[in-house]
Amino acid sequence: MAKAIVPHFHNDGGVPTIKIGVREFMCIGATAPYDHPHVYLDMGDDDEKVCPYCSTLFRFDASLAANESDPANCLMDAETA
């Protein structure tokens, strides 16, 4: 059984970059019904990853927790993801 839920991020605001506190995550594009396929992304040792669907740049920020993003409203609620 999985110990942690992979955080899901969205970009409803259309910002070019979202700072996040994790290196493994899901991008859903925008919230439903405007979402794209929910894609798992892994930065590995890098500090940045571009979503291949919506071209949002995700940048790792160690000062953020796993359940935080900058802008703050880009983290998807775990119950609706």
Secondary structure, DSSP 8 states (H G I E B T S, - for coil): --SS---EE--TT--SEEEES-SEEEEEESSTTSEEEEEEEE-TT-SEEE-TTT--EEEE-TTS-TT-EESGGGB--TTT-
